[in-house]
Amino acid sequence: MTEGSTAPTRILDRRDPLVAALVRELGAGAAGSAGAADAVGSADPARQIEFLHRAHTWISGAVRPVYSVQDERPVSEVLRRGRGSCSQRLAVLEAVARAYGVPTRVRGLLVDGSFWYPRFPRLRRIVPDQVLLAWPEFRLGSPAGASGAAASWLTVSELLGGLRPVAAEQGGGFTNAGPETLFEALSRTAIDWDAAPAVCPSTGPGAGPGAGAGAGAACDLSAYVLTDLGHYASRDELFARHGQTLCGLARLMAEPVLGRRGAA
């Protein structure tokens, strides 16, 4: 089983001063700074959840959503630029989680490129056939080796959205067809890549890929998953094993334009 870690990586550079300052701003104290590089936050799951919800809210407001294709960009650079893709902003959330003492790992998913067609209605030909998605998971509670059993792993959707059927209460699930991005949607609705019955119990005609925001199981995105690549200790490990969505030359050519194009 992949255990994940709180260790810094090249992408999740949680010891960078910018990440440390953000963690302090979010109320976690000095974590990741030069004098207390390995300081951690509370091992109380309730406080960890509160901190990570606060972090998600901050990232949503402070890091402008764009279509950057450089998934391996370090978190500190994303913060310096003040903009990032959903993948990059998820990496920021992972980095501050690790700085707070919450282990993270990622699940690798190859997602059908058609999921992003609504974002590029006139430019579908530029969308890759499949997109590599690093979907974060978090382990709350006591760190490994501490007294007491550590909690089970929670996906980012379980952590932020609770994997509960809230579509009817909060205006529908998520289909990638509106101005809201996947990252923002996490806090208000379930995002399910596995068709878990408890997530979207109300299914009906028209639900699934391409369905409108009010169509049945709009939060069920499982039909878009082409391959489940399993779990990795970090997104660095996932990208080292499977590469990024686009080849290096394509990223070099696309980034100057897509890296500034607003996604919201």
Secondary structure, 3 states (H helix, E strand, C coil): CCCCECCCCCCCCCCCHHHHHHHHHCCCCCCCECCECCCCCCCCHHHHHHHHHHHHHHHHHHCEEECCCCCCCCHHHHHHHCEECHHHHHHHHHHHHHHCCCCEEEEEEEEEHHHHHHHCCCCHHHCCCEEEEEEEEEECCCCCCCCCCCCCEEEHHHHHHCCCCCCCCCCCCCCCCCCCCHHHHCCCCCCECCCCCCCCCCCCCCCCCCCCCCCCCCCECHHHEEEEEEEECCHHHHHHHHCCCCCHHHHHHHHHHHCCCECC
